[in-house]
Amino acid sequence: MANIRARHNKDGKITSWQARVIRKGYPDQVKSFGTKRSAEVWARNIESEMDKGVFVSRAEAERTTLKDLLERYVREILPSKKSQQAVRSVAKILNEHLGKRSVASITPSVLASYRDTRLETGITSQTVRHELALLSRLFNLASKEWGMALPMGNPTLQIRMPAQSKARDRRLVGDEETRLLDACAGSRNPWLRPVVIFAIETAMRSGEILETWKSDGDDKPRKITSGLMWTEIDPANKVATLPLTKNGEIRRVPLSPAARDVLRTLPRSLDGRVFETTYDAIHQSFVRACRRANISDLRFHDLRHEATSRFFERGFNPMQVATITGHKTLQMLKRYTHLKAEDLADMMETPQFQRPS
């Protein structure tokens, strides 16, 4: 039988109600509540779970806040990850909205409410999916590796995830490539045009090409990537070897004649970088070049989409393209691959695609 007793202040006024459940074979369970009824309900639930043999202690989950979990994740797990800035940003958002809650209080209904509120304020579904995915990783780590018992398991697995955002399919159309390169040639940043051509020819990510710096709010900027180095270029075999990519694996990227032409025109920098500029500088110059060329809704990352699609249009098969781009699965590759219907129609006119008579 649970013990429910009132707790008083020095004036004799009841300040809270303490419930204590003592059962042989289980650690004592003690918790305070604002009302006697709440204490009784909690005690009955604990006793019922013990009777059924499904009781899991909530003590650690109740005294640990989500902020505590996030800080431990950032301190112990994040340093080993390749992409850190995006996770830090997501962790900051989760801390602002849910950080003060105890882990035990984050139920499926709480997360469903959080999801709907974020979507109603105009946050994209993909952003909310990233936030819930980080929460899911946190809860899995807490229960499987950090020894924290979650009475209801991982609550993120019990709610509906927002629909996945439609993948961008922006390609260079018409004379946009010519206009873009002309605008890049007129940029005050002399590295812009060779960087754009190299990106279109190799499908390499911006961080694989350029030195990238990120700032975590008030912290000093940190170097995230060093960009492509001359020591990673093998002219004899016409290959660039990327030692550290987004998925953590080494990738060898074949260099097309146009990509090799770009490299031949570049001066050798003292620090060993192929492109002696940063992503931030290129990003700003790229935005201005698009404006001068009257090109709208084109991002630098869209050049990777463009390059990947061109590999398919040239006749490369999915495995060959994945080797170049570094995509792990065909499903991932399809998000970046948008073939032009008119080009496929032309392919159908070639002999190899004709139906035998």
C-alpha positions as CSV (number, residue, x, y, z in Angstrom):
1,M,0.0,0.0,0.0
2,A,1.4,3.4,-0.9
3,N,2.1,6.0,1.7
4,I,0.7,9.5,1.0
5,R,1.6,12.2,3.4
6,A,1.3,16.0,3.5
7,R,4.4,18.2,3.7
8,H,4.1,21.5,5.6
9,N,5.9,24.8,5.8
10,K,6.9,26.4,9.1
11,D,3.5,27.9,9.5
12,G,1.8,24.5,9.3
13,K,0.4,25.1,5.8
14,I,0.5,22.1,3.4
15,T,3.0,22.8,0.6
16,S,3.0,19.5,-1.2
17,W,2.0,15.8,-1.0
18,Q,4.6,13.1,-1.0
19,A,3.8,9.6,-2.4
20,R,6.0,6.7,-1.4
21,V,5.6,3.2,-2.9
22,I,7.5,0.4,-1.1
23,R,7.4,-3.0,-2.7
24,K,9.8,-6.0,-2.1
25,G,12.1,-6.5,-5.1
26,Y,11.8,-2.9,-6.3
27,P,13.6,0.2,-5.3
28,D,11.5,2.6,-3.2
29,Q,9.7,5.1,-5.4
30,V,9.1,8.6,-4.0
31,K,7.7,11.7,-5.7
32,S,6.1,15.0,-4.5
33,F,2.9,16.5,-6.0
34,G,0.9,19.7,-5.6
35,T,-2.3,17.8,-4.8
36,K,-3.2,14.7,-2.9
37,R,-5.2,13.3,-5.8
38,S,-2.2,13.6,-8.1
39,A,0.0,11.7,-5.6
40,E,-2.6,9.0,-5.3
41,V,-3.0,8.6,-9.0
42,W,0.8,8.3,-9.5
43,A,1.1,5.8,-6.7
44,R,-1.7,3.6,-8.1
45,N,0.0,3.6,-11.5
46,I,3.3,2.6,-10.0
47,E,1.7,-0.2,-8.0
48,S,-0.2,-1.4,-11.0
49,E,2.9,-1.6,-13.1
50,M,4.7,-3.5,-10.4
51,D,1.8,-5.9,-10.1
52,K,2.0,-6.6,-13.9
53,G,5.8,-6.9,-13.8
54,V,6.3,-4.0,-16.3
55,F,7.5,-1.4,-13.9
56,V,10.5,0.7,-15.0
57,S,11.9,3.3,-12.7
58,R,11.3,6.9,-13.8
59,A,13.7,8.4,-11.3
60,E,16.7,9.2,-13.6
61,A,14.4,10.3,-16.5
62,E,12.5,12.6,-14.1
63,R,15.6,14.3,-12.7
64,T,17.3,14.6,-16.1
65,T,16.2,17.4,-18.5
66,L,16.4,17.4,-22.2
67,K,19.0,20.2,-21.9
68,D,21.2,17.7,-20.0
69,L,20.9,15.1,-22.7
70,L,21.6,17.7,-25.5
71,E,24.7,19.0,-23.7
72,R,26.0,15.5,-23.2
73,Y,25.4,14.7,-26.9
74,V,27.2,17.8,-28.1
75,R,30.0,17.2,-25.7
76,E,30.6,13.4,-26.2
77,I,29.1,12.4,-29.5
78,L,29.1,15.4,-31.8
79,P,32.9,15.8,-32.0
80,S,33.2,12.5,-33.9
81,K,30.6,13.5,-36.5
82,K,31.6,15.0,-39.9
83,S,28.7,17.5,-40.1
84,Q,28.5,19.4,-36.8
85,Q,27.1,22.9,-37.5
86,A,23.7,21.8,-38.6
87,V,23.3,19.5,-35.5
88,R,24.4,22.3,-33.2
89,S,21.7,24.5,-34.7
90,V,19.0,21.9,-34.3
91,A,20.1,21.2,-30.7
92,K,19.9,24.9,-29.9
93,I,16.3,25.0,-31.2
94,L,15.3,21.9,-29.2
95,N,16.8,23.4,-26.1
96,E,14.9,26.6,-26.5
97,H,11.5,24.8,-26.9
98,L,11.9,21.7,-24.8
99,G,15.1,22.0,-22.8
100,K,13.5,22.7,-19.4
101,R,11.3,19.6,-19.6
102,S,12.4,16.4,-17.9
103,V,13.0,13.5,-20.2
104,A,10.2,11.5,-18.6
105,S,7.7,14.3,-19.3
106,I,8.4,14.3,-23.1
107,T,5.5,12.1,-24.2
108,P,4.2,11.4,-27.7
109,S,1.5,13.9,-27.2
110,V,4.1,16.6,-26.2
111,L,6.1,15.9,-29.3
112,A,3.0,15.8,-31.5
113,S,2.1,19.3,-30.2
114,Y,5.6,20.5,-30.7
115,R,5.6,19.2,-34.3
116,D,2.2,20.9,-35.1
117,T,3.2,24.2,-33.5
118,R,6.5,24.3,-35.5
119,L,4.7,23.5,-38.8
120,E,2.0,26.1,-38.1
121,T,4.6,28.9,-37.6
122,G,5.9,28.2,-41.1
123,I,8.9,26.0,-40.4
124,T,9.4,23.5,-43.3
125,S,8.5,19.9,-42.8
126,Q,12.1,18.9,-43.6
127,T,13.4,21.1,-40.8
128,V,10.9,19.6,-38.3
129,R,11.9,16.1,-39.4
130,H,15.6,16.9,-38.7
131,E,14.6,18.1,-35.2
132,L,12.6,15.0,-34.4
133,A,15.4,12.8,-35.8
134,L,17.9,14.3,-33.4
135,L,15.5,13.7,-30.6
136,S,15.1,10.1,-31.6
137,R,18.9,9.6,-31.6
138,L,19.1,11.2,-28.2
139,F,16.4,8.9,-26.7
140,N,18.0,5.8,-28.3
141,L,21.4,6.8,-26.8
142,A,19.9,7.5,-23.4
143,S,18.2,4.1,-23.2
144,K,20.7,1.9,-25.0
145,E,24.1,3.3,-24.1
146,W,23.6,5.7,-21.2
147,G,21.5,3.4,-19.0
148,M,18.5,5.6,-18.7
149,A,15.2,3.8,-18.5
150,L,12.4,5.4,-20.6
151,P,9.0,4.2,-19.2
152,M,7.3,4.7,-22.6
153,G,10.3,3.9,-24.8
154,N,11.3,6.3,-27.5
155,P,8.4,8.8,-27.9
156,T,9.4,9.9,-31.3
157,L,8.6,6.5,-32.7
158,Q,5.0,6.8,-31.6
159,I,4.1,10.0,-33.5
160,R,3.6,10.7,-37.2
161,M,6.5,12.3,-38.9
162,P,5.8,15.4,-41.1
163,A,5.6,14.6,-44.8
164,Q,9.0,14.8,-46.5
165,S,9.7,18.0,-48.4
166,K,9.7,17.8,-52.2
167,A,13.3,17.6,-53.4
168,R,14.6,20.6,-55.4
169,D,14.8,19.9,-59.1
170,R,16.4,23.2,-60.2
171,R,18.4,22.8,-63.4
172,L,20.2,25.3,-65.6
173,V,17.7,25.9,-68.5
174,G,18.0,27.6,-71.8
175,D,21.0,29.9,-72.0
176,E,21.3,30.3,-68.2
177,E,24.7,28.6,-68.1
178,T,26.2,31.0,-70.6
179,R,24.7,34.0,-68.8
180,L,25.8,32.7,-65.4
181,L,29.4,32.1,-66.6
182,D,29.5,35.6,-68.2
183,A,28.3,37.1,-65.0
184,C,30.9,35.1,-63.0
185,A,33.7,36.4,-65.3
186,G,32.7,39.9,-64.4
187,S,32.8,39.2,-60.7
188,R,35.3,41.0,-58.4
189,N,36.1,37.5,-57.0
190,P,38.4,36.0,-59.7
191,W,37.8,32.5,-58.3
192,L,34.1,32.4,-58.9
193,R,34.0,31.4,-62.6
194,P,36.6,28.5,-62.2
195,V,34.8,27.3,-59.1
196,V,31.4,27.2,-60.8
197,I,32.8,25.4,-63.8
198,F,34.6,22.9,-61.6
199,A,31.4,22.2,-59.5
200,I,29.4,21.6,-62.7
201,E,32.0,19.2,-64.0
202,T,32.7,17.2,-60.9
203,A,29.4,17.2,-58.8
204,M,31.6,17.9,-55.8
205,R,30.0,19.5,-52.7
206,S,30.9,23.1,-51.8
207,G,32.8,21.9,-48.7
208,E,34.8,19.4,-50.8
209,I,35.9,22.3,-53.1
210,L,36.2,25.2,-50.8
211,E,37.5,26.1,-47.3
212,T,34.4,26.5,-45.1
213,W,34.1,28.3,-41.8
214,K,31.1,28.3,-39.4
215,S,30.2,30.3,-36.3
216,D,28.2,28.9,-33.4
217,G,26.5,32.2,-32.4
218,D,28.9,34.0,-30.0
219,D,31.7,31.6,-30.6
220,K,34.7,32.4,-32.9
221,P,34.3,30.9,-36.4
222,R,35.6,27.4,-36.7
223,K,37.1,25.8,-39.9
224,I,34.8,23.0,-41.0
225,T,36.6,22.0,-44.2
226,S,39.9,22.9,-45.8
227,G,38.6,22.5,-49.3
228,L,40.4,20.7,-52.2
229,M,44.2,20.6,-51.9
230,W,46.8,20.3,-54.7
231,T,48.2,17.2,-53.0
232,E,44.8,15.5,-53.6
233,I,45.0,16.0,-57.4
234,D,46.5,13.2,-59.4
235,P,47.2,14.6,-62.9
236,A,48.5,11.4,-64.4
237,N,45.3,9.4,-63.5
238,K,43.0,12.4,-63.9
239,V,41.5,11.9,-60.5
240,A,40.9,14.0,-57.3
241,T,41.0,12.0,-54.1
242,L,38.8,13.4,-51.3
243,P,40.1,12.0,-48.0
244,L,37.2,13.1,-45.8
245,T,33.7,13.4,-47.3
246,K,30.2,14.0,-45.9
247,N,29.6,10.3,-45.4
248,G,33.0,9.8,-43.8
249,E,34.6,7.8,-46.6
250,I,37.4,8.5,-49.1
251,R,36.1,9.2,-52.6
252,R,38.0,9.4,-55.9
253,V,36.4,11.8,-58.3
254,P,37.3,11.5,-62.0
255,L,38.3,14.8,-63.6
256,S,36.7,15.7,-67.0
257,P,38.8,17.5,-69.6
258,A,36.9,20.7,-68.7
259,A,37.7,20.2,-65.0
260,R,41.4,19.6,-65.8
261,D,41.4,22.8,-68.0
262,V,40.2,24.8,-65.0
263,L,43.0,23.4,-62.8
264,R,45.7,24.2,-65.5
265,T,44.7,27.9,-65.4
266,L,45.0,28.2,-61.6
267,P,48.0,29.6,-59.7
268,R,49.6,27.5,-57.0
269,S,48.7,28.9,-53.5
270,L,51.2,28.9,-50.7
271,D,48.8,27.1,-48.3
272,G,48.3,24.3,-50.8
273,R,44.6,25.0,-51.5
274,V,43.4,24.6,-55.1
275,F,40.9,27.5,-54.8
276,E,42.3,30.2,-52.6
277,T,38.9,31.5,-51.4
278,T,36.2,30.5,-49.0
279,Y,32.7,29.2,-49.4
280,D,31.3,32.3,-47.8
281,A,33.1,34.5,-50.3
282,I,32.0,32.4,-53.3
283,H,28.4,32.2,-51.9
284,Q,28.1,36.0,-51.8
285,S,29.7,36.4,-55.2
286,F,27.5,33.7,-56.7
287,V,24.3,35.4,-55.4
288,R,25.4,38.7,-57.0
289,A,26.3,37.0,-60.3
290,C,22.9,35.4,-60.5
291,R,21.3,38.8,-59.9
292,R,23.4,40.3,-62.7
293,A,22.5,37.4,-65.1
294,N,18.8,37.8,-64.2
295,I,18.7,34.2,-63.0
296,S,16.3,33.5,-60.1
297,D,16.0,30.6,-57.6
298,L,19.4,29.2,-58.3
299,R,21.6,28.0,-55.4
300,F,25.3,27.0,-55.5
301,H,24.3,23.5,-54.4
302,D,22.0,23.2,-57.4
303,L,25.2,22.9,-59.5
304,R,25.7,19.5,-57.9
305,H,22.1,18.6,-59.1
306,E,23.0,19.8,-62.5
307,A,26.3,17.8,-62.7
308,T,24.7,14.6,-61.4
309,S,21.9,14.8,-64.0
310,R,24.4,15.5,-66.8
311,F,26.3,12.3,-65.9
312,F,23.1,10.3,-66.4
313,E,22.4,12.2,-69.7
314,R,25.8,11.2,-70.9
315,G,24.9,7.6,-70.4
316,F,26.5,6.7,-67.1
317,N,24.7,4.0,-65.1
318,P,23.6,4.6,-61.5
319,M,26.6,2.7,-60.0
320,Q,29.0,4.8,-62.0
321,V,27.3,8.0,-61.0
322,A,27.2,7.0,-57.3
323,T,30.9,6.3,-57.5
324,I,31.5,9.9,-58.7
325,T,29.0,11.7,-56.4
326,G,29.4,9.5,-53.3
327,H,25.7,8.8,-52.8
328,K,25.1,5.6,-50.8
329,T,21.9,4.4,-52.3
330,L,19.9,4.8,-55.5
331,Q,17.1,6.4,-53.5
332,M,19.5,9.1,-52.3
333,L,20.8,9.6,-55.8
334,K,17.3,10.1,-57.2
335,R,16.8,13.1,-55.0
336,Y,19.6,14.8,-56.9
337,T,18.8,13.4,-60.3
338,H,16.3,15.2,-62.5
339,L,16.6,14.2,-66.2
340,K,15.2,16.4,-68.9
341,A,12.2,14.7,-70.6
342,E,13.1,16.2,-73.9
343,D,16.6,14.6,-73.7
344,L,15.2,11.2,-72.8
345,A,12.8,11.5,-75.8
346,D,15.8,12.1,-78.1
347,M,17.5,9.0,-76.6
348,M,14.5,7.0,-77.6
349,E,15.2,7.9,-81.2
350,T,18.6,6.3,-81.2
351,P,19.0,2.7,-82.6
352,Q,19.9,1.2,-79.2
353,F,16.4,2.1,-77.8
354,Q,14.4,1.1,-80.9
355,R,12.1,-1.9,-80.6
356,P,13.2,-4.8,-82.7
357,S,11.1,-5.1,-85.9
